[in-house]
Every structure is written in C-alpha cells, then in structure tokens.
Amino acid sequence: MRKIAYWFSLLMIFLIPWESMFELPGLGTASQLIGMVVLGIWAFSVTRRGGMHKLTIFHASVALFFLWNLTSILWSFDQEASFERGIAHLRLFGMMVLIWDLYDSSALMLNGF
C-alpha cells in the first residue's frame, strides 16, 4: 500500500503546477482529487503498519500557525473566505505530513521504490 501511495503522491505533485487547468465539475481540481486518494491510501497504510514517523517541533509549529490563521474567522469581515483559507491550510498540513512520512530516505527520493 505504501508503494501505491508513493506513486499516487508523485502524480499529485506532478499535477500541482497545472491545478487550474484540470478542473473537474463538482469534484474540484485533479490534484485535489488525487490528493484525497493519496491521503486515503496513505492513512490505510499507516494503520496497517501501526504508526508513522515521529513528527518534529517544526510540524507542531506549522500546526499552531495554521490554527492561529483559522481563528481569524472570529474577527474576519469575510468569514467564508477565512474558512476556505483555513481548509487550504489544513490540506497543506496534510500534504506536509504525508510527504514527511512517505519520503523517508534520500534513496527513495532519487530512485523510487
């Protein structure tokens, strides 16, 4: 499962620069759709493996930064836009953790599975 998540993550990363070109009606962009698939496969592999790599203080500080941005909903003039930005930050955090766990060696990044 980890190998499948790795290859789908490469596809997701490849599609990110062309995000606005591949809009799927009702589903969002192709990279978002592939990202959700990768996240599901990765989450399944993490539960099957029994855990993931330990997160660092960097991950905690990024999470706190995103949570602080999400609290801006409380005083924002445009709460809907703030909420959408918070969801975008949540997606970025998920992608960061996914990449942190999947790409765990330089050999994997250079040669693949």
Biopython code that builds the backbone (N, CA, C, O; Angstrom):
import numpy as np
from Bio.PDB.StructureBuilder import StructureBuilder

atoms = [
    (1, "MET", "N", (0.823, -1.194, 0.000)),
    (1, "MET", "CA", (0.000, 0.000, 0.000)),
    (1, "MET", "C", (0.865, 1.254, 0.000)),
    (1, "MET", "O", (0.525, 2.259, -0.625)),
    (2, "ARG", "N", (1.973, 1.180, 0.702)),
    (2, "ARG", "CA", (2.868, 2.336, 0.775)),
    (2, "ARG", "C", (3.430, 2.676, -0.596)),
    (2, "ARG", "O", (3.598, 3.848, -0.934)),
    (3, "LYS", "N", (3.718, 1.655, -1.377)),
    (3, "LYS", "CA", (4.244, 1.872, -2.720)),
    (3, "LYS", "C", (3.194, 2.544, -3.610)),
    (3, "LYS", "O", (3.526, 3.419, -4.410)),
    (4, "ILE", "N", (1.946, 2.139, -3.473)),
    (4, "ILE", "CA", (0.858, 2.751, -4.249)),
    (4, "ILE", "C", (0.680, 4.209, -3.833)),
    (4, "ILE", "O", (0.493, 5.083, -4.680)),
    (5, "ALA", "N", (0.737, 4.467, -2.537)),
    (5, "ALA", "CA", (0.623, 5.846, -2.043)),
    (5, "ALA", "C", (1.779, 6.686, -2.572)),
    (5, "ALA", "O", (1.589, 7.851, -2.921)),
    (6, "TYR", "N", (2.969, 6.106, -2.634)),
    (6, "TYR", "CA", (4.142, 6.821, -3.163)),
    (6, "TYR", "C", (3.917, 7.238, -4.611)),
    (6, "TYR", "O", (4.158, 8.393, -4.962)),
    (7, "TRP", "N", (3.461, 6.320, -5.454)),
    (7, "TRP", "CA", (3.276, 6.631, -6.869)),
    (7, "TRP", "C", (2.132, 7.622, -7.088)),
    (7, "TRP", "O", (2.230, 8.492, -7.953)),
    (8, "PHE", "N", (1.059, 7.502, -6.321)),
    (8, "PHE", "CA", (-0.021, 8.481, -6.414)),
    (8, "PHE", "C", (0.433, 9.856, -5.919)),
    (8, "PHE", "O", (-0.006, 10.882, -6.438)),
    (9, "SER", "N", (1.311, 9.873, -4.916)),
    (9, "SER", "CA", (1.817, 11.167, -4.429)),
    (9, "SER", "C", (2.676, 11.838, -5.495)),
    (9, "SER", "O", (2.646, 13.061, -5.633)),
    (10, "LEU", "N", (3.440, 11.053, -6.249)),
    (10, "LEU", "CA", (4.203, 11.636, -7.359)),
    (10, "LEU", "C", (3.267, 12.235, -8.398)),
    (10, "LEU", "O", (3.542, 13.307, -8.936)),
    (11, "LEU", "N", (2.174, 11.556, -8.682)),
    (11, "LEU", "CA", (1.187, 12.091, -9.622)),
    (11, "LEU", "C", (0.575, 13.374, -9.077)),
    (11, "LEU", "O", (0.390, 14.333, -9.827)),
    (12, "MET", "N", (0.260, 13.411, -7.795)),
    (12, "MET", "CA", (-0.303, 14.609, -7.186)),
    (12, "MET", "C", (0.686, 15.775, -7.285)),
    (12, "MET", "O", (0.301, 16.884, -7.656)),
    (13, "ILE", "N", (1.943, 15.529, -6.959)),
    (13, "ILE", "CA", (2.960, 16.579, -7.026)),
    (13, "ILE", "C", (3.139, 17.054, -8.457)),
    (13, "ILE", "O", (3.329, 18.247, -8.694)),
    (14, "PHE", "N", (3.081, 16.131, -9.417)),
    (14, "PHE", "CA", (3.197, 16.498, -10.826)),
    (14, "PHE", "C", (2.034, 17.382, -11.275)),
    (14, "PHE", "O", (2.229, 18.287, -12.086)),
    (15, "LEU", "N", (0.837, 17.133, -10.763)),
    (15, "LEU", "CA", (-0.350, 17.882, -11.183)),
    (15, "LEU", "C", (-0.498, 19.251, -10.521)),
    (15, "LEU", "O", (-1.269, 20.079, -11.006)),
    (16, "ILE", "N", (0.209, 19.507, -9.443)),
    (16, "ILE", "CA", (0.033, 20.766, -8.714)),
    (16, "ILE", "C", (0.276, 21.998, -9.588)),
    (16, "ILE", "O", (-0.529, 22.927, -9.521)),
    (17, "PRO", "N", (1.334, 22.067, -10.405)),
    (17, "PRO", "CA", (1.522, 23.284, -11.221)),
    (17, "PRO", "C", (0.395, 23.542, -12.222)),
    (17, "PRO", "O", (0.163, 24.686, -12.612)),
    (18, "TRP", "N", (-0.297, 22.498, -12.632)),
    (18, "TRP", "CA", (-1.386, 22.634, -13.607)),
    (18, "TRP", "C", (-2.749, 22.555, -12.933)),
    (18, "TRP", "O", (-3.731, 22.140, -13.548)),
    (19, "GLU", "N", (-2.801, 22.949, -11.684)),
    (19, "GLU", "CA", (-4.014, 22.780, -10.891)),
    (19, "GLU", "C", (-5.242, 23.421, -11.526)),
    (19, "GLU", "O", (-6.311, 22.812, -11.558)),
    (20, "SER", "N", (-5.100, 24.626, -12.022)),
    (20, "SER", "CA", (-6.274, 25.320, -12.562)),
    (20, "SER", "C", (-6.649, 24.836, -13.961)),
    (20, "SER", "O", (-7.721, 25.184, -14.457)),
    (21, "MET", "N", (-5.801, 24.051, -14.605)),
    (21, "MET", "CA", (-6.106, 23.564, -15.953)),
    (21, "MET", "C", (-7.041, 22.358, -15.945)),
    (21, "MET", "O", (-7.803, 22.154, -16.890)),
    (22, "PHE", "N", (-6.984, 21.568, -14.891)),
    (22, "PHE", "CA", (-7.766, 20.338, -14.834)),
    (22, "PHE", "C", (-8.841, 20.445, -13.763)),
    (22, "PHE", "O", (-8.718, 19.854, -12.690)),
    (23, "GLU", "N", (-9.879, 21.187, -14.050)),
    (23, "GLU", "CA", (-10.997, 21.371, -13.125)),
    (23, "GLU", "C", (-12.044, 20.305, -13.409)),
    (23, "GLU", "O", (-12.516, 20.179, -14.539)),
    (24, "LEU", "N", (-12.409, 19.540, -12.389)),
    (24, "LEU", "CA", (-13.417, 18.505, -12.525)),
    (24, "LEU", "C", (-14.706, 19.017, -11.898)),
    (24, "LEU", "O", (-14.737, 19.260, -10.691)),
    (25, "PRO", "N", (-15.767, 19.187, -12.674)),
    (25, "PRO", "CA", (-17.010, 19.763, -12.142)),
    (25, "PRO", "C", (-17.551, 18.968, -10.945)),
    (25, "PRO", "O", (-17.759, 17.758, -11.023)),
    (26, "GLY", "N", (-17.768, 19.675, -9.857)),
    (26, "GLY", "CA", (-18.316, 19.052, -8.664)),
    (26, "GLY", "C", (-17.287, 18.356, -7.785)),
    (26, "GLY", "O", (-17.592, 18.002, -6.646)),
    (27, "LEU", "N", (-16.076, 18.154, -8.293)),
    (27, "LEU", "CA", (-15.052, 17.439, -7.532)),
    (27, "LEU", "C", (-13.847, 18.301, -7.181)),
    (27, "LEU", "O", (-13.063, 17.928, -6.309)),
    (28, "GLY", "N", (-13.684, 19.432, -7.832)),
    (28, "GLY", "CA", (-12.508, 20.269, -7.620)),
    (28, "GLY", "C", (-11.476, 20.020, -8.699)),
    (28, "GLY", "O", (-11.807, 19.597, -9.807)),
    (29, "THR", "N", (-10.238, 20.282, -8.372)),
    (29, "THR", "CA", (-9.172, 20.088, -9.355)),
    (29, "THR", "C", (-8.675, 18.651, -9.320)),
    (29, "THR", "O", (-8.916, 17.914, -8.364)),
    (30, "ALA", "N", (-7.978, 18.269, -10.378)),
    (30, "ALA", "CA", (-7.448, 16.906, -10.471)),
    (30, "ALA", "C", (-6.432, 16.642, -9.361)),
    (30, "ALA", "O", (-6.401, 15.548, -8.796)),
    (31, "SER", "N", (-5.597, 17.641, -9.044)),
    (31, "SER", "CA", (-4.611, 17.430, -7.984)),
    (31, "SER", "C", (-5.282, 17.267, -6.623)),
    (31, "SER", "O", (-4.792, 16.509, -5.786)),
    (32, "GLN", "N", (-6.397, 17.965, -6.386)),
    (32, "GLN", "CA", (-7.120, 17.783, -5.132)),
    (32, "GLN", "C", (-7.734, 16.391, -5.050)),
    (32, "GLN", "O", (-7.704, 15.756, -3.996)),
    (33, "LEU", "N", (-8.288, 15.917, -6.157)),
    (33, "LEU", "CA", (-8.879, 14.589, -6.186)),
    (33, "LEU", "C", (-7.819, 13.518, -5.953)),
    (33, "LEU", "O", (-8.019, 12.609, -5.147)),
    (34, "ILE", "N", (-6.694, 13.621, -6.655)),
    (34, "ILE", "CA", (-5.603, 12.666, -6.465)),
    (34, "ILE", "C", (-5.066, 12.777, -5.039)),
    (34, "ILE", "O", (-4.711, 11.769, -4.427)),
    (35, "GLY", "N", (-5.006, 14.003, -4.507)),
    (35, "GLY", "CA", (-4.546, 14.201, -3.139)),
    (35, "GLY", "C", (-5.420, 13.483, -2.130)),
    (35, "GLY", "O", (-4.915, 12.908, -1.166)),
    (36, "MET", "N", (-6.739, 13.511, -2.347)),
    (36, "MET", "CA", (-7.643, 12.796, -1.439)),
    (36, "MET", "C", (-7.441, 11.288, -1.545)),
    (36, "MET", "O", (-7.500, 10.576, -0.543)),
    (37, "VAL", "N", (-7.202, 10.804, -2.763)),
    (37, "VAL", "CA", (-6.934, 9.377, -2.956)),
    (37, "VAL", "C", (-5.638, 8.990, -2.240)),
    (37, "VAL", "O", (-5.585, 7.979, -1.540)),
    (38, "VAL", "N", (-4.593, 9.806, -2.424)),
    (38, "VAL", "CA", (-3.307, 9.539, -1.774)),
    (38, "VAL", "C", (-3.465, 9.534, -0.261)),
    (38, "VAL", "O", (-2.934, 8.659, 0.423)),
    (39, "LEU", "N", (-4.193, 10.509, 0.255)),
    (39, "LEU", "CA", (-4.387, 10.596, 1.697)),
    (39, "LEU", "C", (-5.093, 9.353, 2.236)),
    (39, "LEU", "O", (-4.727, 8.840, 3.293)),
    (40, "GLY", "N", (-6.100, 8.872, 1.516)),
    (40, "GLY", "CA", (-6.797, 7.662, 1.941)),
    (40, "GLY", "C", (-5.907, 6.433, 1.917)),
    (40, "GLY", "O", (-5.897, 5.649, 2.866)),
    (41, "ILE", "N", (-5.154, 6.262, 0.828)),
    (41, "ILE", "CA", (-4.254, 5.106, 0.724)),
    (41, "ILE", "C", (-3.164, 5.184, 1.778)),
    (41, "ILE", "O", (-2.828, 4.180, 2.407)),
    (42, "TRP", "N", (-2.610, 6.377, 1.973)),
    (42, "TRP", "CA", (-1.554, 6.566, 2.963)),
    (42, "TRP", "C", (-2.081, 6.290, 4.378)),
    (42, "TRP", "O", (-1.417, 5.621, 5.168)),
    (43, "ALA", "N", (-3.268, 6.805, 4.692)),
    (43, "ALA", "CA", (-3.843, 6.581, 6.021)),
    (43, "ALA", "C", (-4.064, 5.089, 6.266)),
    (43, "ALA", "O", (-3.830, 4.593, 7.368)),
    (44, "PHE", "N", (-4.514, 4.380, 5.234)),
    (44, "PHE", "CA", (-4.697, 2.935, 5.368)),
    (44, "PHE", "C", (-3.360, 2.243, 5.613)),
    (44, "PHE", "O", (-3.274, 1.334, 6.439)),
    (45, "SER", "N", (-2.316, 2.670, 4.897)),
    (45, "SER", "CA", (-1.002, 2.045, 5.082)),
    (45, "SER", "C", (-0.423, 2.356, 6.459)),
    (45, "SER", "O", (0.274, 1.525, 7.042)),
    (46, "VAL", "N", (-0.709, 3.549, 6.980)),
    (46, "VAL", "CA", (-0.222, 3.904, 8.317)),
    (46, "VAL", "C", (-0.902, 3.044, 9.372)),
    (46, "VAL", "O", (-0.241, 2.564, 10.293)),
    (47, "THR", "N", (-2.217, 2.840, 9.254)),
    (47, "THR", "CA", (-2.907, 1.993, 10.229)),
    (47, "THR", "C", (-2.465, 0.538, 10.097)),
    (47, "THR", "O", (-2.367, -0.179, 11.093)),
    (48, "ARG", "N", (-2.205, 0.114, 8.895)),
    (48, "ARG", "CA", (-1.746, -1.257, 8.674)),
    (48, "ARG", "C", (-0.333, -1.470, 9.212)),
    (48, "ARG", "O", (-0.011, -2.532, 9.744)),
    (49, "ARG", "N", (0.504, -0.440, 9.064)),
    (49, "ARG", "CA", (1.887, -0.510, 9.528)),
    (49, "ARG", "C", (1.988, -0.301, 11.036)),
    (49, "ARG", "O", (2.960, -0.722, 11.663)),
    (50, "GLY", "N", (0.996, 0.342, 11.607)),
    (50, "GLY", "CA", (0.980, 0.532, 13.045)),
    (50, "GLY", "C", (1.548, 1.870, 13.500)),
    (50, "GLY", "O", (1.840, 2.041, 14.683)),
    (51, "GLY", "N", (1.708, 2.797, 12.608)),
    (51, "GLY", "CA", (2.196, 4.116, 13.005)),
    (51, "GLY", "C", (2.914, 4.804, 11.862)),
    (51, "GLY", "O", (3.067, 4.258, 10.769)),
    (52, "MET", "N", (3.345, 6.014, 12.148)),
    (52, "MET", "CA", (4.067, 6.794, 11.149)),
    (52, "MET", "C", (5.315, 7.376, 11.791)),
    (52, "MET", "O", (5.538, 7.216, 12.991)),
    (53, "HIS", "N", (6.115, 8.043, 10.998)),
    (53, "HIS", "CA", (7.313, 8.656, 11.539)),
    (53, "HIS", "C", (6.941, 9.736, 12.555)),
    (53, "HIS", "O", (5.922, 10.414, 12.423)),
    (54, "LYS", "N", (7.768, 9.874, 13.540)),
    (54, "LYS", "CA", (7.504, 10.846, 14.604)),
    (54, "LYS", "C", (7.576, 12.263, 14.031)),
    (54, "LYS", "O", (8.501, 12.617, 13.301)),
    (55, "LEU", "N", (6.571, 13.053, 14.387)),
    (55, "LEU", "CA", (6.558, 14.442, 13.956)),
    (55, "LEU", "C", (7.515, 15.258, 14.817)),
    (55, "LEU", "O", (7.800, 14.900, 15.960)),
    (56, "THR", "N", (8.006, 16.355, 14.255)),
    (56, "THR", "CA", (9.002, 17.179, 14.942)),
    (56, "THR", "C", (8.371, 18.467, 15.462)),
    (56, "THR", "O", (7.176, 18.707, 15.285)),
    (57, "ILE", "N", (9.187, 19.277, 16.097)),
    (57, "ILE", "CA", (8.734, 20.572, 16.586)),
    (57, "ILE", "C", (8.337, 21.479, 15.416)),
    (57, "ILE", "O", (7.483, 22.353, 15.563)),
    (58, "PHE", "N", (8.952, 21.269, 14.277)),
    (58, "PHE", "CA", (8.579, 22.030, 13.089)),
    (58, "PHE", "C", (7.118, 21.775, 12.728)),
    (58, "PHE", "O", (6.373, 22.712, 12.441)),
    (59, "HIS", "N", (6.714, 20.516, 12.742)),
    (59, "HIS", "CA", (5.329, 20.175, 12.416)),
    (59, "HIS", "C", (4.363, 20.804, 13.421)),
    (59, "HIS", "O", (3.300, 21.297, 13.045)),
    (60, "ALA", "N", (4.737, 20.784, 14.688)),
    (60, "ALA", "CA", (3.890, 21.390, 15.718)),
    (60, "ALA", "C", (3.781, 22.897, 15.521)),
    (60, "ALA", "O", (2.704, 23.467, 15.692)),
    (61, "SER", "N", (4.879, 23.542, 15.165)),
    (61, "SER", "CA", (4.828, 24.992, 14.957)),
    (61, "SER", "C", (4.007, 25.349, 13.722)),
    (61, "SER", "O", (3.296, 26.354, 13.729)),
    (62, "VAL", "N", (4.091, 24.554, 12.677)),
    (62, "VAL", "CA", (3.260, 24.794, 11.492)),
    (62, "VAL", "C", (1.788, 24.593, 11.838)),
    (62, "VAL", "O", (0.938, 25.370, 11.402)),
    (63, "ALA", "N", (1.483, 23.561, 12.614)),
    (63, "ALA", "CA", (0.095, 23.316, 13.029)),
    (63, "ALA", "C", (-0.425, 24.481, 13.859)),
    (63, "ALA", "O", (-1.564, 24.908, 13.672)),
    (64, "LEU", "N", (0.389, 25.000, 14.769)),
    (64, "LEU", "CA", (-0.036, 26.149, 15.577)),
    (64, "LEU", "C", (-0.262, 27.386, 14.706)),
    (64, "LEU", "O", (-1.209, 28.141, 14.925)),
    (65, "PHE", "N", (0.604, 27.588, 13.726)),
    (65, "PHE", "CA", (0.437, 28.715, 12.811)),
    (65, "PHE", "C", (-0.877, 28.594, 12.047)),
    (65, "PHE", "O", (-1.613, 29.572, 11.917)),
    (66, "PHE", "N", (-1.174, 27.401, 11.544)),
    (66, "PHE", "CA", (-2.421, 27.194, 10.805)),
    (66, "PHE", "C", (-3.637, 27.348, 11.711)),
    (66, "PHE", "O", (-4.654, 27.897, 11.289)),
    (67, "LEU", "N", (-3.546, 26.871, 12.948)),
    (67, "LEU", "CA", (-4.653, 27.049, 13.890)),
    (67, "LEU", "C", (-4.880, 28.526, 14.205)),
    (67, "LEU", "O", (-6.020, 28.976, 14.317)),
    (68, "TRP", "N", (-3.793, 29.270, 14.345)),
    (68, "TRP", "CA", (-3.923, 30.704, 14.586)),
    (68, "TRP", "C", (-4.611, 31.378, 13.397)),
    (68, "TRP", "O", (-5.468, 32.242, 13.581)),
    (69, "ASN", "N", (-4.231, 30.979, 12.175)),
    (69, "ASN", "CA", (-4.893, 31.528, 10.995)),
    (69, "ASN", "C", (-6.368, 31.156, 10.970)),
    (69, "ASN", "O", (-7.203, 31.956, 10.548)),
    (70, "LEU", "N", (-6.689, 29.965, 11.412)),
    (70, "LEU", "CA", (-8.081, 29.528, 11.422)),
    (70, "LEU", "C", (-8.913, 30.329, 12.431)),
    (70, "LEU", "O", (-10.100, 30.568, 12.207)),
    (71, "THR", "N", (-8.301, 30.736, 13.523)),
    (71, "THR", "CA", (-9.041, 31.535, 14.497)),
    (71, "THR", "C", (-9.379, 32.928, 13.965)),
    (71, "THR", "O", (-10.202, 33.630, 14.552)),
    (72, "SER", "N", (-8.751, 33.332, 12.862)),
    (72, "SER", "CA", (-9.076, 34.647, 12.281)),
    (72, "SER", "C", (-10.525, 34.703, 11.805)),
    (72, "SER", "O", (-11.034, 35.782, 11.503)),
    (73, "ILE", "N", (-11.187, 33.564, 11.736)),
    (73, "ILE", "CA", (-12.614, 33.538, 11.395)),
    (73, "ILE", "C", (-13.411, 34.360, 12.412)),
    (73, "ILE", "O", (-14.420, 34.976, 12.069)),
    (74, "LEU", "N", (-12.952, 34.363, 13.654)),
    (74, "LEU", "CA", (-13.681, 35.044, 14.721)),
    (74, "LEU", "C", (-13.769, 36.559, 14.522)),
    (74, "LEU", "O", (-14.745, 37.176, 14.950)),
    (75, "TRP", "N", (-12.773, 37.165, 13.886)),
    (75, "TRP", "CA", (-12.779, 38.619, 13.728)),
    (75, "TRP", "C", (-12.717, 39.061, 12.268)),
    (75, "TRP", "O", (-12.489, 40.237, 11.984)),
    (76, "SER", "N", (-12.916, 38.142, 11.361)),
    (76, "SER", "CA", (-12.811, 38.450, 9.942)),
    (76, "SER", "C", (-14.084, 39.105, 9.414)),
    (76, "SER", "O", (-15.188, 38.806, 9.870)),
    (77, "PHE", "N", (-13.910, 40.008, 8.440)),
    (77, "PHE", "CA", (-15.063, 40.587, 7.756)),
    (77, "PHE", "C", (-15.671, 39.582, 6.791)),
    (77, "PHE", "O", (-16.889, 39.527, 6.619)),
    (78, "ASP", "N", (-14.806, 38.785, 6.159)),
    (78, "ASP", "CA", (-15.261, 37.772, 5.211)),
    (78, "ASP", "C", (-14.978, 36.390, 5.809)),
    (78, "ASP", "O", (-13.945, 35.781, 5.532)),
    (79, "GLN", "N", (-15.901, 35.915, 6.624)),
    (79, "GLN", "CA", (-15.684, 34.656, 7.335)),
    (79, "GLN", "C", (-15.623, 33.463, 6.395)),
    (79, "GLN", "O", (-14.907, 32.498, 6.663)),
    (80, "GLU", "N", (-16.359, 33.518, 5.307)),
    (80, "GLU", "CA", (-16.328, 32.415, 4.352)),
    (80, "GLU", "C", (-14.951, 32.277, 3.707)),
    (80, "GLU", "O", (-14.441, 31.165, 3.566)),
    (81, "ALA", "N", (-14.348, 33.399, 3.315)),
    (81, "ALA", "CA", (-13.009, 33.363, 2.723)),
    (81, "ALA", "C", (-11.978, 32.889, 3.741)),
    (81, "ALA", "O", (-11.056, 32.150, 3.394)),
    (82, "SER", "N", (-12.128, 33.306, 4.988)),
    (82, "SER", "CA", (-11.210, 32.858, 6.045)),
    (82, "SER", "C", (-11.341, 31.359, 6.282)),
    (82, "SER", "O", (-10.345, 30.669, 6.499)),
    (83, "PHE", "N", (-12.568, 30.861, 6.241)),
    (83, "PHE", "CA", (-12.785, 29.427, 6.417)),
    (83, "PHE", "C", (-12.173, 28.636, 5.265)),
    (83, "PHE", "O", (-11.546, 27.600, 5.487)),
    (84, "GLU", "N", (-12.353, 29.122, 4.032)),
    (84, "GLU", "CA", (-11.762, 28.443, 2.865)),
    (84, "GLU", "C", (-10.240, 28.445, 2.943)),
    (84, "GLU", "O", (-9.598, 27.457, 2.587)),
    (85, "ARG", "N", (-9.661, 29.553, 3.410)),
    (85, "ARG", "CA", (-8.212, 29.606, 3.587)),
    (85, "ARG", "C", (-7.775, 28.617, 4.665)),
    (85, "ARG", "O", (-6.727, 27.984, 4.539)),
    (86, "GLY", "N", (-8.578, 28.483, 5.726)),
    (86, "GLY", "CA", (-8.270, 27.512, 6.769)),
    (86, "GLY", "C", (-8.293, 26.082, 6.251)),
    (86, "GLY", "O", (-7.456, 25.264, 6.629)),
    (87, "ILE", "N", (-9.257, 25.784, 5.381)),
    (87, "ILE", "CA", (-9.318, 24.453, 4.758)),
    (87, "ILE", "C", (-8.101, 24.229, 3.866)),
    (87, "ILE", "O", (-7.541, 23.134, 3.839)),
    (88, "ALA", "N", (-7.692, 25.267, 3.137)),
    (88, "ALA", "CA", (-6.492, 25.158, 2.300)),
    (88, "ALA", "C", (-5.260, 24.893, 3.167)),
    (88, "ALA", "O", (-4.396, 24.098, 2.796)),
    (89, "HIS", "N", (-5.181, 25.557, 4.318)),
    (89, "HIS", "CA", (-4.062, 25.309, 5.231)),
    (89, "HIS", "C", (-4.104, 23.892, 5.783)),
    (89, "HIS", "O", (-3.060, 23.262, 5.952)),
    (90, "LEU", "N", (-5.281, 23.394, 6.060)),
    (90, "LEU", "CA", (-5.418, 22.016, 6.533)),
    (90, "LEU", "C", (-4.920, 21.027, 5.475)),
    (90, "LEU", "O", (-4.241, 20.051, 5.792)),
    (91, "ARG", "N", (-5.269, 21.295, 4.223)),
    (91, "ARG", "CA", (-4.779, 20.438, 3.129)),
    (91, "ARG", "C", (-3.257, 20.490, 3.027)),
    (91, "ARG", "O", (-2.608, 19.461, 2.843)),
    (92, "LEU", "N", (-2.689, 21.693, 3.148)),
    (92, "LEU", "CA", (-1.235, 21.828, 3.091)),
    (92, "LEU", "C", (-0.557, 21.080, 4.234)),
    (92, "LEU", "O", (0.481, 20.447, 4.041)),
    (93, "PHE", "N", (-1.146, 21.156, 5.419)),
    (93, "PHE", "CA", (-0.583, 20.435, 6.553)),
    (93, "PHE", "C", (-0.644, 18.924, 6.311)),
    (93, "PHE", "O", (0.318, 18.207, 6.588)),
    (94, "GLY", "N", (-1.775, 18.447, 5.795)),
    (94, "GLY", "CA", (-1.894, 17.023, 5.482)),
    (94, "GLY", "C", (-0.869, 16.582, 4.452)),
    (94, "GLY", "O", (-0.273, 15.513, 4.579)),
    (95, "MET", "N", (-0.663, 17.412, 3.423)),
    (95, "MET", "CA", (0.323, 17.073, 2.398)),
    (95, "MET", "C", (1.731, 17.076, 2.988)),
    (95, "MET", "O", (2.555, 16.236, 2.625)),
    (96, "MET", "N", (2.013, 18.008, 3.890)),
    (96, "MET", "CA", (3.329, 18.071, 4.514)),
    (96, "MET", "C", (3.596, 16.804, 5.346)),
    (96, "MET", "O", (4.680, 16.227, 5.269)),
    (97, "VAL", "N", (2.619, 16.384, 6.127)),
    (97, "VAL", "CA", (2.788, 15.182, 6.954)),
    (97, "VAL", "C", (2.896, 13.941, 6.073)),
    (97, "VAL", "O", (3.699, 13.048, 6.346)),
    (98, "LEU", "N", (2.088, 13.886, 5.016)),
    (98, "LEU", "CA", (2.130, 12.752, 4.094)),
    (98, "LEU", "C", (3.513, 12.631, 3.458)),
    (98, "LEU", "O", (4.085, 11.542, 3.415)),
    (99, "ILE", "N", (4.047, 13.740, 2.967)),
    (99, "ILE", "CA", (5.372, 13.717, 2.336)),
    (99, "ILE", "C", (6.441, 13.389, 3.371)),
    (99, "ILE", "O", (7.386, 12.661, 3.068)),
    (100, "TRP", "N", (6.309, 13.916, 4.593)),
    (100, "TRP", "CA", (7.257, 13.617, 5.662)),
    (100, "TRP", "C", (7.310, 12.115, 5.932)),
    (100, "TRP", "O", (8.385, 11.561, 6.165)),
    (101, "ASP", "N", (6.167, 11.465, 5.900)),
    (101, "ASP", "CA", (6.126, 10.041, 6.210)),
    (101, "ASP", "C", (6.515, 9.165, 5.011)),
    (101, "ASP", "O", (7.215, 8.165, 5.171)),
    (102, "LEU", "N", (6.060, 9.543, 3.820)),
    (102, "LEU", "CA", (6.320, 8.692, 2.651)),
    (102, "LEU", "C", (7.768, 8.768, 2.160)),
    (102, "LEU", "O", (8.377, 7.740, 1.864)),
    (103, "TYR", "N", (8.305, 9.952, 2.076)),
    (103, "TYR", "CA", (9.639, 10.144, 1.521)),
    (103, "TYR", "C", (10.646, 10.158, 2.660)),
    (103, "TYR", "O", (11.114, 11.216, 3.082)),
    (104, "ASP", "N", (10.971, 8.974, 3.150)),
    (104, "ASP", "CA", (11.770, 8.869, 4.365)),
    (104, "ASP", "C", (13.250, 8.584, 4.130)),
    (104, "ASP", "O", (14.002, 8.446, 5.095)),
    (105, "SER", "N", (13.684, 8.492, 2.889)),
    (105, "SER", "CA", (15.111, 8.278, 2.635)),
    (105, "SER", "C", (15.504, 8.964, 1.335)),
    (105, "SER", "O", (14.683, 9.137, 0.434)),
    (106, "SER", "N", (16.768, 9.351, 1.253)),
    (106, "SER", "CA", (17.229, 10.014, 0.031)),
    (106, "SER", "C", (17.248, 9.036, -1.137)),
    (106, "SER", "O", (17.030, 9.438, -2.280)),
    (107, "ALA", "N", (17.506, 7.758, -0.867)),
    (107, "ALA", "CA", (17.485, 6.769, -1.944)),
    (107, "ALA", "C", (16.089, 6.640, -2.542)),
    (107, "ALA", "O", (15.942, 6.482, -3.754)),
    (108, "LEU", "N", (15.074, 6.707, -1.703)),
    (108, "LEU", "CA", (13.691, 6.635, -2.174)),
    (108, "LEU", "C", (13.383, 7.839, -3.050)),
    (108, "LEU", "O", (12.717, 7.703, -4.076)),
    (109, "MET", "N", (13.862, 9.021, -2.658)),
    (109, "MET", "CA", (13.582, 10.222, -3.430)),
    (109, "MET", "C", (14.318, 10.214, -4.774)),
    (109, "MET", "O", (13.817, 10.754, -5.760)),
    (110, "LEU", "N", (15.497, 9.606, -4.812)),
    (110, "LEU", "CA", (16.277, 9.590, -6.052)),
    (110, "LEU", "C", (15.884, 8.446, -6.978)),
    (110, "LEU", "O", (15.803, 8.632, -8.192)),
    (111, "ASN", "N", (15.639, 7.270, -6.420)),
    (111, "ASN", "CA", (15.443, 6.075, -7.229)),
    (111, "ASN", "C", (14.010, 5.554, -7.256)),
    (111, "ASN", "O", (13.671, 4.751, -8.126)),
    (112, "GLY", "N", (13.180, 5.980, -6.349)),
    (112, "GLY", "CA", (11.819, 5.441, -6.250)),
    (112, "GLY", "C", (11.838, 4.120, -5.517)),
    (112, "GLY", "O", (12.872, 3.689, -5.007)),
    (113, "PHE", "N", (10.680, 3.482, -5.472)),
    (113, "PHE", "CA", (10.554, 2.201, -4.775)),
    (113, "PHE", "C", (11.235, 1.113, -5.543)),
    (113, "PHE", "O", (11.235, -0.040, -5.112)),
]
sb = StructureBuilder()
sb.init_structure("model")
sb.init_model(0)
sb.init_chain("A")
sb.init_seg("    ")
for serial, (resi, resn, name, xyz) in enumerate(atoms, 1):
    if name == "N":
        sb.init_residue(resn, " ", resi, " ")
    sb.init_atom(name, np.array(xyz, "f"), 0.0, 1.0, " ", f" {name:<3s}", serial, name[0])
structure = sb.get_structure()
